[in-house]
Amino acid sequence: MPDRREERPAVHNPGFRGGPGGPHSMFSKVKPEDPLGTLKRLWGYIKQYRLRFFLIFIIVFVTALLSLINPYLIGRAIDQYIIPKDFKGLFSLIVLMISIHIANSLFIWLQGYLNITTVQKIVLQLRKDLFGKLQSLPLRFFDSSQHGDLMSRLTNDIDTVNMSLNTSITQVFSSIVTLTGTLLVMLRLSPMLTLISMATIPFTLLVTSFISRHTREYFFSNQTILGKLNGLIEENISGLKVVKVFSRERKEIERFGNINRELREVGTKAQIYSGVMGPLMNVLNNLSFALIAGFGGWFTVQNIITVGTIASFITYSRQFTRPINELANQFNMLQSAMASAERVFKVMDESPEPADLPDAVELKDVKGDVEFRNVCFSYKEGVPVLKNVTFHAKPGQTIALVGPTGAGKTTMVNLLTRFYDVDSGSILIDGIDIRRIKRSCLRSLLGIVLQDTYLFSDSVKENIRYGRLSATDEEVKMAARLAHAEHFILRLPHGYDTVLSDGGENLSQGQRQLLAIARAILADPAILILDEATSNIDTRTEKYIQAAMLNLMEGRTSFVIAHRLSTIRNADMILVINDGEIIERGTHRELLEKKGFYYNLYMSQFAAEVEGVTKTG
């Protein structure tokens, strides 16, 4: 009976309502919800390295001061050495300026080295925390999230934070120190020229405020849509066979094009607003330069200031506007980082799987007595999936779960493994509510073979060993033999050391199923869960596996979501589930004699299989 994950809720992806980029798209312009809170969260990571940043800031302060000396020396060179033609003194001053420049360069290199190594440690911890959080989140979260978007947060968003921290923190501090120091020197050289150079500052502040407000919104939208695009790409790569089978390439290209255009539109706006900052600042800077040159020349004619002072002042005025430009640019970069960090922290703020109860226990010497007592459950409130399910599986029994698609069979397995918790009622193992058993202990008791087998990009041997990491190579091979998988493993290019592609795509579906069974055999669990475990294996191979599976199930409580006739006939008890309720229970023979729901199910689906086996036999 095919029974995949149809009982789970559909993925909620609001970005596609009304079509990507359509009138109902939510991503045209989105504001970060809490930039101040996000900044505080980032500070929590930064403050761990505050001593290193303190040293970095000292170096930044020194480099900023050194950058203030050379413009002053240029003025001295003009007034004291060039105009009087004192070339000996000029040479000495040039040597001093070169020395200052070399020292400044060395300090800048040291600052960059310390900053990069420190920021990489911060990003390492941030990425580690996010990945750790993903491991702790319940299955319900992943059922309602787009996987590509989660990948985007783990990669693109954290990379954006990384790039911003690499430049913004020290650059902002350097700009502030340079701006303050330059202003003080300019006031000392000529208060009047300083006042004139300030004429463009109000325009600069207005432009910065206007542009930053828009860039913050569009950068956040850009990261959000990028996550949606990554989600679509991930879905298409994972489901490429389905796309091709139904000839939906053109449709998927159209969907990709719609989201891609939306990303282009928002990205263009973000880059235009952030890119216009530089040219506008240059216009204002050149206006300030023209004012200083004009008034400075007139002051020189009036013998109010010297030529050298004008030369120094023009250099300082350039140096004064540069930090303002840098602050504006860094502010834009910080907006992008805040948007990305907020998306990361949203995942971190998701509720993890419920913690183990304080009195949670670890079971030892498990018998495998499993009982469902009046279990009710729903994925979505008000839409029950299981209704007052009650049954008792005694140690060593094999329980078959049969019923139409969506009846609730896989949901019962999900509750037993605590992928989800019951809404009401209880599930007990050896008389203990599974909510009072430590989750890690509970899952170590269970051996699960799912219909949708997943294999990692590792060797065949390590994929089997995933069932019990402490297993020896010989134990791994023994499990493969019991699962009748060794015959095809040895034909692979490197046998057990053959590295599988992502998801085991270089194996057939049946071969992947055999490896999953070998993995479960190696785990040596107290309770077995077989979710369509042999659905993708041919009849001949299944005959070999049945003997091994029966040996494995001997003495163990087993739950089998039934598909093949042989599995159902050997079960100690068959539970017939329909619309979330157990409507019939008994052995294969007992249920056939009742001529009820199971009988009709058997006659419509399994009788054809028996007829086919008889003809081919």
N, C-alpha and C positions, 0 to 999 in steps of 0.2 A: 504494500500500500504506500504509494509515494506520499510522504508527509514531511516536506521541507519546512522552512521557517515561515509558512504562510500565516501562522498564528501571531507572529510579531507585528507590531504596528508599522505602518508604512513610514518611510523616511520623510521627515518633515523638512522640506526645502523651500522656504517661502520665496527664495529668489526666482523661482520658475513660475510663480503664479502670473497668469496672463501672458506667459512667454517671456523668455529672457530679454530684458531691455524694453519690455512692453509697458503699457500704461500703469501696471500695478507693480512694476519692479521697485524694490525697496532700496536699491543701491545707487540711485542717481546722485544723492547728496546726503551723507550720513555724518552726524557730528559725534565725536568721542563723548561718551557719557560722563566720564569723571577724570579729566586730565590731571587734576591736582592729586587725586587718590592714586592714580597710576604712577605719578612722580614719587610719591611717598613709598610706594611698593618697590620702585627701582632703587630708591635710596637704601632700602633694607638690604639690597645686594651690594651696593657700593660701599656702605659704611664698614663692611667687614675688612676692607682694604684702606681704611682712612689714613693709616700711617704712611702707606705707599703714596697715596694721593697728596698727603701733606708734603712729602718730599718732592713730588712732581710739581706742586704749586710753588714751592720755594724756587725750584729751577726755572719755572715759568716766570716768576717775579724777577729773577736775576736777568733772564734773557730780555724781558720787557725793559728793564732799566738800561741794559747795554744798548738796546735799540734806540734809546733816547740820547745817547752820548754823541754818536756820529753826526747827526744834523747840527748839533751845537758846535762841534769841531769844524764843520764846513764853514760856518759863519766866521769862526776865529781865523781859519785859513785865509779867507778872503780879506778880512780887515787887517790882520796882523802880519801876513806873510806874502800874499799875492799882490795886493795893492802896493805895499812897501818894497816888493821884489826881494824878500828875504827867503831865498830858495833853500838855504841850509835849514832854517827853522821849519820851512814847509816840508822838507824831506823827513825831518824828525816827527812832525805831526802825522804825515802819511803812514809812517811805520807804526805809530800808535793806533791809528784808525784800522790798519790791517790786523794788528794784534787783537783789537777789540772784536773785529769781525770774525776772526778765527775762533776766539774764545766763545763768541755767541753761537757759532755753528756747532761747536762741540757740545755746548749745553742743550741746544735744540735736538741734537741726535740723542743725547742721554734722556731727555724728556720724552722723545718719541718711543725709545726702547722701553722705558719704564711704563709708559702709558699703554702701549700695545700689549705687553705681557700681563699687565693688571686687568685690562678690559677682557682679554681672552679668558682669564680665570673667572671673571664675572659671568661671561656668556656661557662658559662651560657649566657653571652651576645652574644658570637659568635653564639651559637646555636639558640638563640632567633632571632638574625639578619638574619640568613639564613632561618629560618622558615618564618619570616616576609617577606623576599624577595620572597619566593616561593608563598606566598599569593598574592603578587603584580604583579606577572608575567602574561603575557597574555596567553590565551588558546593555541595560536600558538606555544609557547615554549614547552608546555607539549605534544602537538601533535607530536612534532619532537624529544622528549627526552624519554629515557628509564626510566620508573618510579623506577625500582629497583636500578638503578645507582644513581638517586637522593636521594633515601633512604640511600644508602651507604655513600653518602657525608654527610648527616645529622647525621649519627650514627658513622660508622667506621672511617671516615676521621677526624671528630671532636674529637673522642676518641684518635686517634693517636696524634693529636695536644695536647690534654690534658695530655697524658702520658709524652710527650716530655717536655712540659712547667713545669710539676711537678718536673722534675729532672734536666733538662739541664741548665736552667738559673742560678740557684744557684750553680750547680755543676761546670759550666764553670768558674764562678767568684771565687769559692773556689779553683779550680785547679790553676788558674792564681796566686792568692795570695800565695798559698802554694808553688808553683813552684818558685816564686820570692823570698819569704822569705827563702826557703831552699837553693837556690843558694847563697844568701848573707851570710848565716851562714857557708856554705861549703867553701866559699872563705876565710872567716875569720879563719876557722880551718886549712885549708891547700890548698893554691892556686894550688900546684902541683897535689894533688889528685883530685881536682876539674877539672883541665884540662884533666886529664886522664879519668875521668868519662864522660867527654863530647865527648869522641871519638865515641860513638855509636849514638849520636844525629843526624848527617846527615843521617844515615841509617833509623832512626826512622821517620824523615821528609819525606824521599822518599817513604817509605812504606805507611805512612798515606795519602800522596797525591795520590798515585796510587789507594789505596783501596777506598778512599772517592769518587773519581771520578766515579767509577763503582757502588758503593752502592747507590749514589744519583739517577742514572738512573734506576737501578733495583727496588728501593723502589717506585719510581714514577710509573713504569710499574705495580708493584705489586698492588698498590692501584687502578689503572685504571682497571685492569683485575678483581679485587675483585668486583668493581662496576658492571662490565659486568655480573659476575656470580650472583650477587644479583638480577640483572635485570631478568635473566633467571629464577631464583627461584621464584621471584614475579609473573612473567608471568604464570608459571606452576601452582602455587597455585591458582591464580585467575581463570585460565582457565582449571582447573583440569577435569571438566566434559567434555569439548571439547576433551581433550587429551584421556580420556577413551572411549568416544563415537567412536572416529576414530582409537582406538587401536594404539595410537602413543607413548605408554610408552617406548618401546625400542628405538625409534627415539629420544625422549627427554632425555633418559638416555645417549644416545650416544653424544648428543649435550652438556649435562652437563659434561660428561667425557672429551670431547675435551677441553672445557674451563677450567675445573678443572686441567687437565694436564698442560695446559699453565700456570695457576696460580702456580702450583707446580714447574714448570721449572724456572719461573722468581723468585718465592719466594725462591727456593733453591739457586739460584745464589746470590740473595740479602743477604741471611743468611750466605752463605759460605764466601762471601767477607767481611761481617761485622764480622763474627765469627772468621775469620783467624787473625783478628787484635790482639786479646788477646794473642794467642800462639806466634805470631811473636814478640810482645812486650816483652813477658816473656823471649824469647831467647836472645833478645838484653839486657834486664835487667840483666840476669844471666851472660852474657858476661861482662857487666860493673861491676857487683859484683866481678867477678873473677879478673878483672884488678885491682880493688881497693884493694882487699884482698892481691893480690900478691905484688903490689908496696907498699902498706901500711905496710905489714910485713917487707919488706926490709928497709923502712924508720924507722921503730921502732928499728930494729937491729942497724941501723946507729945513733940511738938516735936523729933523726930529729923530730919525733912526739912520743907521748905517746900511750900506749895501749888503754887508755880511749878515746883518740882522734880518734883512728881507729874504736872503737866500736860505737862512736857517728856518725862518718863519714859514716860507712856502713849503719846505720839506716837512716841517711839523704839521702844517695844515693838511698835507696829503696823508701824513701818518695819523692825523686826528680822524679823518673821515674813513680811513681804511678799517679801523676797529668797528665803526658804526655799521659799515657794509657787512663785515664779518659777523657781527652780532645778528644782523637781519638774516643773513644766509643760514647761520647756525640755528636761528629760531625756526626757520623753515624745516631744517633737518630734524630738529627736536620735535616738531609737530608730527613728522612722519614716524619718528621713533615712538612717540606717545601713542599714536594710533596702533602701531604694531604691538607695543607692550600691552596695551589694553586688551587686544585680542588674545594675547598669551595668557594674561591674568584671568580673563573670563573662563578659560578652560580650567585654570588652577582653582578657581572658586567653585567649580562644580562639586556637588556632594559626592564623596567617595562611597564605596560599598560600606554598609553599616559596620561599625567596629564590633569585634567579638564582645560578648557580654563579659562583665567582670568575673563572673563565676563560670565562664565557658571551660569545658573540659576537653581533654584529649582521650579518645577512645583507644583501648588496647584490647587485644584478643577479641576482635569484633566477630560476632556470630553471623550477622547479616540479616537480622530480623527487621523488616521495614514495614511501617504502617502509615497509611494516609487516613487522617481523621477529619471528616467534614471539611475538606480543603476547598476553599473558594479563591479564585484569582481572576484578575482582569488586567490587561495591559493598559487599557484606557478606562477611566472611571465611568461606571454606568454601562459598560459593555462586557459582561462576564464571559470568561473563556472556560473556566472550570466551575462547576456548581456542586458543592457538597460531595466531593469525591471521597469515598471511603473504601479501603480494602486493606488486607493484611497479607504480606508476603513472608512466609516462614523461611528460616535459614536454609539455603541450598535450593530453593524453588526457582523455577524459571517462569516468569510472568510475561505473557505476550500482550501487547497493546495493539489492538486493531480498530479500524474505523475509517470513515471517509476523510478526505483531506480537510484540514482545518478543524477537526473534531476536538483537539486538545492533547493529542498523544505526546508530541514533542514538548509541549508546555509542562507536562508532568515531569519529564526528565529535567527540564530547566529548573523546576522547583526543587527537585531532589538534589541537584548539584548546587543549589542556592545561587544560580545566576540571577534569579529573582526570588523574593520572599513572598510567602502566601499572604493574601489579604485577611483571611480568617481560617480557623482550623489549625491543624498542626501535622507535621511529618516527623515520624520518630524512627530512629535506628537503635535497635536493642533497647527500646523503651525510653530513649532520651530524645527530646525535641532537638532537631538539627540546629535550631537557633542557639542552643546551649552547647553546641560542639564548635570548637575552634574551626574556622573556615578552612584553614590550611590542612588541618587533620581530616576534616570531612572529605575534601577533594582528593586527599591521598588514599582514601578508602575506595575510591571509585575508579574503574577503568572504563573509558568511554571510546566508542568507535562511532563516529558520526557519518552520515551519508555523504556530506560534503567534506571530503578529506583534505587536510591542509598539510603540506610538506614544506620544510624550510630550505633555503638555498645553502645546503650543506651536504655532506656525504650521506649515502644510504645508511651507513652504519650509525652515524650520529642522529639521523632522523628516527631510527628505531630506538636508540639509546635515550631519546627524549622521554620515553616512558619511565625510565629509572636511570638517572644520571650516573649512579654508582655501579652500574652493570659492567661486567667484563666483556671483552670482545667475544669470548666463547658463549656467554649467556645471550648476547645479541644474536649470534648466529643460530643458537638453539631456538630462540623465539621465531626467527625467520623460517626455520625448518618446520616448526609446529604450525605456522601460518601458511605453509606451502609456498613461500615467497622466494626460497633460495634458488629454485630452478631458473627463474628469470634474472635474479640478482647476479648470478655467476656469469650470465651472458652479457652483462653490461660491460662497457669498455674497461673499467677498473674494478669490477666486482663491487664489493662492499664499500670501497673507497671512491666510487663514482659520485661526483658532485652533481646534485640535481639543480635544475633551473628553478626560478622562483615559482613556488606552488607545485613543483614536480611536474611541470608541463612537458618534460621530455620523457614521461612515462604515460602509459595508458591509464584510463580511469580505474580499470580493474586492478592494475599493478599498484596504483596508489592506495587502493582499498586494502590490498594484501599487506602493504607496509604499515598501514594504520592498525590492522589487526595484530600484526607482530608487535607493534608498540604497546598495545593493550595487554598482550600476553606477557611481555617483559615486565610491565608494571605490577603484575601479580596482585590484583586488587581483591578486596573482600566482596565488592559488589560490582557486577558488570552491567554496563548500559550499551546496548547495541541498537543504534538508530539506523535502520536499513543497512546493517553492516555488510551484507552480501548482495546488495541491490545491483552493483555494477560488475559482478563476477559471473562468468559463464557457468552453465549448469554443470559441466564436467569438473571445473575447478572447485565449484561449491561442494561437490561430493567429497573431495579431499579435505576441504576445510571443515566440513561438518564434524568429522571425527575429532579433529583437533579442538574445535570449539566446544564440543560436548565434554571432552576431557578437561578443558579449561573451566567450563561452567560447573563441573562436578564439585559439590561442596560449597559453591558460591551462589549467592542470590543474584539472579540475572533478570534484567528487564530488556525485552526485545520488542522494538517497534517492528511489527511483522510485515514481511513482504512475500517471502517464499513459503510455500505450503509445508515443506519439511520442518521448518522452524516452528510453525504454529502447531503442528501435530505432536511435537515432542514437548510442548510447554505443559507445565503442571497446572497452570490456570491461564485462561484467556479472558482478558477484559475487553469488552466491546464498548467503545466510546462513541457517542454521537452527540453533537451540540453541547460538549462540555460535561456530559453525564455518563456514568457507567450504566448502560441499559441492559447488558447481559454479562454473565460471568459463568465460567465453568471450563471443563476440558473440551478438546476438539470434538470428541464423540458426543458428549452431553449437549453441546450447543447445536450440533447437527440434528440431533434427535428432537430438539425443541422446534426446529423449522421456523425460527424467527429471523431477526435482523442478520445474525451471523450466517445463518443458512443461506439466505438470499445473497449475502456478500460473497460467500464461498462459491455458490453456484454460478454467479455472474463473473467472478474474477479468477478463482482458483481451479474450477472445473476445466476451463479452457487450457490452463497450464498442464493439468494432468493428462488431458487429451493429447496435447502436443508432445509430452514426454513419452506417452504410449506409442504414438505413431513413429517417433524417431528411434524408440528403443527397439 
